Amino acid sequence: MKKFFRENFNGIIFLIIGLIILFLITKDQNIEKIFQEFITANYWWIILSMIISVISHFIRALRWRLLIQKLNYKPALSKTFYSLMTGYLLNLILPRAGEISRCVVLGKTENIPFNKLLGTVISERAFDTFCLFLILFFVIALQYDLLKSYLAKYLYSPILSTVENNYILLIIIVASALAVVFIAYLVIKKAGNNSHKDGVITKGKKQFSGLKDGILTIFKMKSKFLFLLYTLILWSLYFLMVYVSFYAISSISHLGVYAALAILALGSIGVAMPVPAGLGTYHFVVITCLAELFFINTEAATSFAYLSHASQMLVVLILGGYAWVKLAINKNAI
């Protein structure tokens, strides 16, 4: 037990933080009203959202496989999909660990170097981050007056107050980081000059070369149009997941395309926080966004946040569990 807590200390701490956030955002609300929203919700729309989620995971597997094929490997689509879903499953426990594990699993089952797979994941995630900020830019540009107070309250003010109150500490941190990078550069350069052919540095360079090859696949592949098409379909499905979920709760079913885009962009940032599956952070962002930007009563906003998040986690649990069982048949994947 001690070993488990020691190895998973960070994940446990962030899980506790997420649970604390959930408690804080619901403790002053009318629990009976929230429960009533759950009872009266139209779960057929939630089921439709879950089906769209399954399709989006399949499209992501197709897109990832496209990058891997540029490295002259041809993994089976089923193995690529299963590896992706087991990674998502692990993300429910350890944030971002799933990105590593899906590379490990696919590498073992399809005999592909881990560093090259990791490079494709980095490239894929970097492109998705660009897409997310592009959506966020359009959301802010279209309704800046509406978002101005929200961003000032929950983004600008906290950042500015942190910098103003701790500017000396901030300078020290930045200076220390730059010093560490510079020292590391000098050490690596000196070691590289003194390394032998089969030395650690040489092996490290080989690993870095494979990682670089994976990262650059997005620029070198011939099927750029197909990659962009998969990306467009993927983010359209993410949008539909949010939009159709609105119809599950009558008091927010009138919200339109702009609201769905706002929830998609801001909610994705909440999920990206270093908390297992965005637990707490996603709920906080979605609830405050619905309540303050679109004047939805807090109980309805809370019900939507819980329903949308729980339904997507259920998809990951079912598909991830099934994928783990399928891959576990292969002893190397275990």
The 8 nearest C-alpha neighbors of each residue, nearest first, counted from 0:
[[1, 3, 2, 4, 5, 6, 7, 8],
 [2, 0, 4, 3, 5, 6, 7, 8],
 [1, 3, 5, 0, 4, 6, 7, 8],
 [2, 4, 0, 6, 1, 5, 7, 8],
 [5, 3, 7, 1, 8, 2, 6, 0],
 [4, 6, 2, 8, 3, 7, 1, 0],
 [7, 5, 3, 4, 8, 2, 9, 1],
 [8, 6, 4, 10, 5, 9, 3, 11],
 [7, 9, 11, 5, 4, 10, 6, 12],
 [10, 8, 12, 11, 7, 13, 93, 6],
 [9, 11, 93, 13, 7, 12, 8, 14],
 [12, 10, 14, 8, 9, 13, 7, 15],
 [11, 13, 9, 15, 14, 10, 8, 16],
 [14, 12, 16, 274, 10, 15, 11, 17],
 [15, 13, 11, 17, 16, 12, 275, 274],
 [14, 16, 18, 12, 13, 17, 19, 11],
 [17, 15, 13, 19, 14, 18, 20, 12],
 [16, 18, 279, 14, 278, 20, 15, 19],
 [17, 19, 21, 15, 20, 16, 22, 279],
 [18, 20, 22, 16, 17, 21, 15, 23],
 [19, 21, 279, 17, 23, 22, 18, 24],
 [22, 20, 279, 18, 19, 24, 23, 17],
 [21, 23, 19, 20, 25, 24, 26, 18],
 [24, 22, 20, 26, 21, 25, 19, 27],
 [23, 25, 21, 22, 26, 20, 283, 27],
 [24, 26, 28, 22, 23, 27, 21, 301],
 [25, 27, 23, 28, 22, 24, 29, 30],
 [28, 26, 25, 29, 24, 23, 30, 22],
 [29, 27, 25, 26, 30, 298, 297, 24],
 [28, 30, 32, 31, 33, 27, 298, 25],
 [29, 31, 33, 32, 28, 34, 298, 25],
 [32, 30, 34, 33, 29, 35, 36, 28],
 [33, 31, 35, 34, 30, 29, 298, 36],
 [32, 34, 30, 298, 36, 35, 31, 302],
 [33, 35, 31, 37, 36, 32, 30, 38],
 [36, 34, 32, 38, 37, 33, 31, 39],
 [35, 37, 33, 39, 34, 38, 40, 32],
 [36, 38, 34, 35, 40, 39, 302, 33],
 [39, 37, 35, 36, 40, 34, 41, 33],
 [38, 40, 36, 37, 35, 41, 248, 249],
 [41, 39, 248, 247, 37, 38, 42, 36],
 [42, 40, 247, 43, 44, 39, 248, 246],
 [41, 43, 45, 44, 40, 247, 46, 47],
 [42, 44, 46, 45, 41, 47, 247, 48],
 [43, 45, 47, 42, 247, 46, 244, 243],
 [46, 44, 42, 48, 47, 43, 244, 49],
 [45, 47, 49, 43, 48, 44, 42, 50],
 [48, 46, 44, 50, 49, 45, 43, 51],
 [47, 49, 240, 45, 51, 46, 50, 44],
 [48, 50, 52, 46, 47, 51, 45, 311],
 [51, 49, 47, 53, 52, 48, 46, 54],
 [52, 50, 48, 54, 49, 53, 240, 55],
 [51, 53, 49, 55, 50, 54, 48, 56],
 [54, 52, 50, 56, 55, 51, 49, 57],
 [55, 53, 57, 51, 52, 56, 58, 50],
 [56, 54, 52, 58, 57, 53, 233, 236],
 [57, 55, 59, 53, 58, 54, 60, 52],
 [56, 58, 60, 54, 55, 59, 61, 53],
 [59, 57, 61, 55, 60, 56, 62, 54],
 [58, 60, 62, 56, 61, 57, 63, 55],
 [59, 61, 57, 63, 80, 58, 62, 79],
 [62, 60, 58, 64, 59, 63, 65, 57],
 [61, 63, 65, 59, 64, 60, 229, 226],
 [64, 62, 60, 66, 65, 61, 59, 67],
 [65, 63, 67, 61, 62, 66, 60, 68],
 [64, 66, 62, 68, 63, 67, 61, 69],
 [67, 65, 63, 64, 69, 68, 216, 119],
 [66, 68, 64, 69, 70, 65, 72, 63],
 [69, 67, 72, 71, 70, 65, 73, 66],
 [68, 70, 67, 71, 66, 220, 216, 65],
 [71, 69, 68, 67, 72, 213, 216, 66],
 [72, 70, 68, 69, 73, 67, 66, 74],
 [73, 71, 68, 70, 74, 67, 111, 69],
 [72, 74, 68, 75, 71, 67, 64, 109],
 [75, 73, 109, 72, 76, 79, 78, 64],
 [74, 76, 78, 77, 79, 73, 109, 64],
 [75, 77, 79, 78, 80, 74, 61, 64],
 [76, 78, 80, 75, 79, 81, 74, 82],
 [79, 77, 81, 75, 80, 76, 82, 105],
 [78, 80, 76, 82, 77, 81, 60, 83],
 [79, 81, 83, 60, 77, 78, 82, 76],
 [80, 82, 322, 78, 84, 83, 79, 77],
 [83, 81, 101, 79, 85, 80, 84, 105],
 [82, 84, 80, 86, 81, 101, 85, 79],
 [85, 83, 319, 87, 81, 86, 82, 88],
 [86, 84, 319, 88, 82, 87, 83, 323],
 [97, 87, 85, 101, 83, 89, 84, 88],
 [86, 88, 90, 84, 85, 89, 97, 83],
 [87, 89, 85, 319, 86, 90, 91, 315],
 [88, 90, 97, 86, 91, 87, 92, 93],
 [89, 91, 94, 97, 93, 87, 92, 88],
 [92, 90, 276, 275, 89, 88, 93, 87],
 [93, 91, 90, 275, 89, 94, 10, 276],
 [92, 94, 90, 10, 96, 275, 89, 91],
 [93, 95, 90, 275, 96, 273, 274, 92],
 [96, 94, 97, 98, 90, 93, 99, 273],
 [97, 95, 99, 98, 94, 93, 90, 100],
 [86, 96, 98, 100, 90, 89, 95, 99],
 [99, 97, 96, 101, 100, 95, 86, 102],
 [100, 98, 97, 96, 102, 101, 103, 117],
 [99, 101, 97, 103, 102, 86, 98, 104],
 [102, 100, 82, 86, 104, 103, 83, 99],
 [103, 101, 105, 100, 99, 104, 116, 106],
 [102, 104, 100, 106, 101, 105, 113, 107],
 [105, 103, 101, 107, 106, 102, 332, 82],
 [106, 104, 108, 102, 107, 82, 103, 109],
 [105, 107, 111, 110, 103, 104, 109, 113],
 [108, 106, 110, 104, 105, 109, 332, 331],
 [107, 109, 105, 106, 110, 332, 104, 331],
 [108, 110, 106, 111, 107, 105, 74, 78],
 [111, 109, 106, 107, 108, 112, 105, 113],
 [110, 112, 106, 109, 113, 107, 105, 72],
 [113, 111, 115, 114, 106, 116, 110, 209],
 [112, 114, 116, 115, 106, 102, 103, 117],
 [113, 115, 210, 117, 116, 112, 209, 118],
 [116, 114, 213, 210, 209, 118, 117, 113],
 [117, 115, 113, 119, 118, 114, 102, 213],
 [116, 118, 114, 120, 115, 119, 102, 113],
 [117, 119, 213, 214, 210, 115, 121, 116],
 [120, 118, 213, 122, 214, 116, 117, 121],
 [121, 119, 123, 117, 122, 118, 124, 116],
 [122, 120, 118, 124, 119, 123, 125, 117],
 [121, 123, 214, 119, 125, 120, 124, 118],
 [124, 122, 120, 126, 121, 125, 119, 127],
 [125, 123, 127, 121, 126, 122, 120, 128],
 [124, 126, 128, 122, 127, 123, 121, 129],
 [125, 127, 129, 123, 128, 124, 122, 130],
 [128, 126, 130, 124, 129, 125, 131, 123],
 [129, 127, 131, 125, 126, 130, 124, 132],
 [128, 130, 126, 132, 127, 131, 133, 125],
 [131, 129, 127, 133, 128, 132, 134, 126],
 [132, 130, 128, 134, 133, 129, 127, 135],
 [131, 133, 135, 129, 134, 130, 136, 128],
 [132, 134, 130, 136, 131, 135, 129, 137],
 [135, 133, 131, 137, 132, 136, 138, 130],
 [134, 136, 132, 138, 133, 264, 137, 131],
 [137, 135, 133, 139, 134, 138, 132, 140],
 [138, 136, 140, 134, 139, 135, 141, 133],
 [137, 139, 135, 141, 136, 140, 261, 134],
 [138, 140, 143, 136, 137, 142, 141, 135],
 [141, 139, 137, 143, 138, 142, 136, 135],
 [142, 140, 138, 139, 137, 143, 136, 257],
 [143, 141, 145, 139, 144, 140, 146, 138],
 [142, 144, 139, 146, 145, 140, 147, 141],
 [145, 143, 147, 146, 142, 148, 139, 141],
 [146, 144, 142, 143, 147, 292, 148, 149],
 [145, 147, 143, 149, 144, 148, 150, 142],
 [148, 146, 144, 150, 149, 143, 145, 151],
 [147, 149, 151, 150, 146, 152, 145, 144],
 [148, 150, 146, 152, 151, 147, 153, 291],
 [151, 149, 154, 153, 147, 152, 148, 146],
 [152, 150, 155, 148, 149, 156, 154, 153],
 [151, 153, 149, 150, 156, 154, 148, 155],
 [152, 154, 150, 151, 149, 157, 155, 156],
 [155, 153, 150, 151, 157, 156, 152, 158],
 [154, 156, 151, 158, 157, 159, 150, 153],
 [155, 157, 159, 158, 151, 152, 154, 160],
 [158, 156, 160, 159, 155, 154, 161, 153],
 [159, 157, 161, 155, 156, 160, 162, 154],
 [158, 160, 162, 156, 161, 157, 163, 155],
 [161, 159, 163, 157, 162, 158, 156, 164],
 [162, 160, 158, 164, 159, 163, 165, 157],
 [161, 163, 166, 159, 165, 160, 164, 158],
 [164, 162, 160, 166, 161, 165, 159, 158],
 [163, 165, 161, 162, 160, 166, 167, 159],
 [166, 164, 162, 168, 167, 163, 161, 169],
 [165, 167, 169, 162, 168, 163, 164, 170],
 [168, 166, 170, 169, 165, 171, 164, 172],
 [169, 167, 171, 165, 166, 170, 172, 173],
 [168, 170, 166, 172, 167, 171, 165, 173],
 [169, 171, 167, 173, 168, 172, 174, 166],
 [170, 172, 168, 174, 169, 173, 175, 167],
 [173, 171, 175, 169, 170, 174, 176, 168],
 [172, 174, 176, 170, 175, 171, 169, 177],
 [173, 175, 171, 177, 176, 172, 170, 178],
 [176, 174, 178, 172, 173, 177, 171, 179],
 [175, 177, 173, 179, 178, 174, 172, 180],
 [176, 178, 180, 174, 175, 179, 181, 173],
 [179, 177, 175, 181, 176, 180, 182, 174],
 [178, 180, 176, 182, 181, 177, 183, 175],
 [181, 179, 183, 177, 178, 182, 184, 176],
 [180, 182, 184, 178, 183, 179, 177, 185],
 [183, 181, 185, 179, 184, 180, 178, 186],
 [182, 184, 186, 180, 181, 185, 179, 187],
 [183, 185, 181, 187, 182, 186, 188, 180],
 [186, 184, 188, 182, 183, 187, 189, 181],
 [187, 185, 183, 189, 188, 184, 190, 182],
 [188, 186, 190, 184, 189, 185, 191, 183],
 [187, 189, 191, 185, 186, 190, 184, 192],
 [190, 188, 186, 192, 191, 187, 185, 193],
 [191, 189, 187, 193, 192, 188, 194, 186],
 [190, 192, 188, 194, 189, 193, 187, 200],
 [191, 193, 189, 190, 194, 188, 187, 195],
 [192, 194, 190, 191, 189, 195, 188, 200],
 [195, 193, 191, 198, 192, 190, 200, 196],
 [196, 194, 198, 197, 193, 201, 200, 199],
 [195, 197, 198, 201, 194, 202, 200, 199],
 [198, 196, 195, 201, 202, 199, 194, 200],
 [199, 197, 195, 201, 200, 196, 194, 202],
 [198, 200, 202, 201, 203, 197, 194, 195],
 [199, 201, 203, 202, 198, 191, 204, 194],
 [202, 200, 204, 203, 198, 199, 197, 196],
 [203, 201, 205, 199, 204, 200, 206, 198],
 [202, 204, 200, 206, 201, 205, 199, 207],
 [203, 205, 207, 201, 202, 206, 208, 200],
 [206, 204, 208, 202, 203, 207, 209, 201],
 [207, 205, 203, 209, 208, 204, 210, 114],
 [206, 208, 210, 204, 209, 205, 211, 203],
 [207, 209, 205, 211, 206, 210, 204, 212],
 [210, 208, 115, 212, 206, 211, 207, 114],
 [209, 211, 118, 115, 114, 207, 213, 208],
 [210, 212, 208, 214, 213, 209, 207, 215],
 [213, 211, 209, 215, 210, 214, 208, 216],
 [214, 212, 118, 119, 115, 210, 211, 216],
 [213, 215, 118, 122, 211, 119, 212, 216],
 [214, 216, 212, 218, 217, 213, 211, 219],
 [217, 215, 219, 218, 213, 214, 220, 66],
 [216, 218, 215, 219, 220, 66, 122, 214],
 [217, 219, 216, 215, 220, 223, 214, 221],
 [220, 218, 216, 217, 215, 221, 69, 223],
 [221, 219, 222, 216, 69, 217, 218, 223],
 [220, 222, 223, 219, 69, 224, 218, 225],
 [223, 221, 225, 224, 220, 226, 65, 227],
 [222, 224, 226, 225, 221, 227, 220, 217],
 [225, 223, 227, 226, 222, 228, 221, 229],
 [224, 226, 228, 222, 227, 223, 229, 62],
 [227, 225, 223, 229, 228, 224, 62, 230],
 [228, 226, 230, 224, 225, 229, 231, 223],
 [229, 227, 225, 231, 230, 226, 224, 232],
 [228, 230, 232, 226, 227, 231, 233, 62],
 [231, 229, 227, 233, 228, 232, 226, 234],
 [230, 232, 228, 233, 234, 229, 235, 227],
 [231, 233, 235, 229, 230, 234, 236, 228],
 [234, 232, 230, 236, 231, 235, 55, 229],
 [233, 235, 237, 236, 231, 232, 238, 230],
 [236, 234, 238, 232, 237, 233, 231, 239],
 [235, 237, 239, 233, 234, 238, 55, 232],
 [238, 236, 234, 240, 235, 239, 233, 241],
 [237, 239, 235, 236, 241, 240, 242, 234],
 [240, 238, 242, 236, 241, 237, 243, 235],
 [241, 239, 48, 237, 238, 242, 243, 236],
 [242, 240, 244, 239, 238, 243, 259, 245],
 [241, 243, 239, 259, 244, 245, 240, 238],
 [242, 244, 245, 246, 241, 240, 239, 44],
 [245, 243, 241, 246, 247, 242, 45, 44],
 [244, 246, 252, 243, 247, 242, 251, 248],
 [247, 245, 252, 244, 248, 243, 249, 44],
 [246, 248, 41, 40, 244, 44, 245, 42],
 [249, 247, 40, 246, 250, 251, 252, 245],
 [248, 250, 252, 251, 246, 247, 40, 253],
 [251, 249, 248, 252, 299, 253, 295, 296],
 [250, 252, 253, 249, 254, 248, 245, 295],
 [251, 253, 246, 245, 249, 254, 250, 248],
 [254, 252, 251, 255, 250, 245, 249, 246],
 [255, 253, 252, 251, 258, 245, 256, 259],
 [254, 256, 258, 257, 253, 259, 242, 252],
 [255, 257, 259, 258, 260, 242, 254, 261],
 [256, 258, 260, 259, 255, 261, 138, 254],
 [257, 259, 261, 260, 256, 255, 254, 262],
 [258, 260, 256, 262, 242, 257, 261, 241],
 [261, 259, 263, 257, 258, 262, 264, 256],
 [262, 260, 258, 264, 263, 259, 265, 138],
 [261, 263, 259, 266, 265, 260, 264, 258],
 [264, 262, 260, 266, 261, 265, 267, 259],
 [265, 263, 261, 267, 135, 262, 266, 260],
 [264, 266, 268, 262, 267, 263, 261, 269],
 [265, 267, 269, 263, 262, 268, 281, 264],
 [268, 266, 270, 269, 264, 265, 263, 271],
 [267, 269, 271, 265, 266, 270, 264, 272],
 [268, 270, 281, 266, 280, 267, 271, 272],
 [269, 271, 277, 267, 281, 268, 272, 276],
 [272, 270, 268, 269, 267, 273, 277, 274],
 [271, 273, 270, 274, 269, 277, 268, 280],
 [274, 272, 94, 271, 275, 13, 277, 95],
 [273, 275, 13, 277, 272, 94, 14, 278],
 [274, 276, 91, 94, 92, 277, 93, 278],
 [277, 275, 91, 278, 270, 274, 90, 94],
 [276, 278, 270, 274, 281, 280, 275, 269],
 [279, 277, 17, 276, 280, 275, 274, 281],
 [278, 280, 17, 21, 20, 282, 281, 283],
 [279, 281, 269, 283, 277, 282, 278, 284],
 [282, 280, 269, 277, 284, 270, 283, 279],
 [281, 283, 279, 285, 304, 280, 284, 286],
 [282, 284, 280, 286, 281, 285, 279, 287],
 [283, 285, 281, 287, 282, 286, 288, 266],
 [286, 284, 288, 282, 287, 283, 266, 289],
 [287, 285, 300, 289, 283, 288, 301, 284],
 [288, 286, 290, 284, 289, 285, 291, 283],
 [287, 289, 285, 292, 286, 291, 290, 284],
 [290, 288, 293, 286, 295, 287, 292, 291],
 [289, 291, 295, 294, 287, 288, 297, 293],
 [292, 290, 294, 288, 287, 289, 293, 149],
 [293, 291, 288, 289, 294, 290, 145, 146],
 [292, 294, 289, 295, 290, 291, 288, 258],
 [295, 293, 290, 291, 292, 289, 296, 297],
 [294, 296, 290, 289, 293, 297, 300, 299],
 [297, 295, 299, 298, 290, 300, 294, 289],
 [296, 298, 300, 299, 290, 301, 295, 286],
 [297, 299, 301, 33, 300, 296, 302, 32],
 [298, 300, 302, 301, 297, 296, 303, 36],
 [301, 299, 297, 286, 303, 298, 302, 289],
 [302, 300, 298, 304, 299, 303, 286, 297],
 [301, 303, 299, 305, 300, 304, 33, 306],
 [302, 304, 300, 306, 301, 305, 307, 299],
 [305, 303, 301, 282, 307, 302, 306, 308],
 [304, 306, 302, 308, 303, 307, 309, 301],
 [307, 305, 303, 309, 308, 304, 310, 302],
 [308, 306, 310, 304, 309, 305, 303, 311],
 [307, 309, 305, 311, 306, 310, 304, 312],
 [310, 308, 312, 306, 311, 307, 305, 313],
 [311, 309, 313, 307, 312, 308, 306, 314],
 [312, 310, 314, 313, 308, 309, 49, 307],
 [313, 311, 309, 315, 314, 310, 316, 308],
 [312, 314, 316, 310, 311, 315, 309, 317],
 [315, 313, 311, 317, 312, 316, 318, 310],
 [314, 316, 312, 319, 318, 313, 317, 88],
 [315, 317, 313, 319, 314, 320, 318, 312],
 [318, 316, 320, 314, 315, 319, 321, 313],
 [319, 317, 321, 315, 320, 316, 322, 314],
 [320, 318, 84, 85, 322, 316, 88, 315],
 [319, 321, 323, 317, 322, 318, 316, 324],
 [320, 322, 318, 324, 319, 323, 317, 325],
 [323, 321, 81, 319, 325, 320, 324, 318],
 [322, 324, 320, 326, 321, 325, 327, 85],
 [325, 323, 327, 321, 322, 326, 320, 328],
 [326, 324, 322, 323, 327, 328, 321, 81],
 [325, 327, 323, 328, 324, 329, 332, 322],
 [326, 328, 324, 329, 333, 325, 323, 332],
 [329, 327, 326, 325, 330, 324, 332, 333],
 [328, 330, 327, 331, 332, 326, 333, 108],
 [331, 329, 333, 332, 328, 327, 326, 108],
 [330, 332, 329, 333, 107, 108, 327, 104],
 [333, 331, 330, 329, 104, 327, 326, 108],
 [332, 330, 327, 331, 329, 326, 104, 328]]
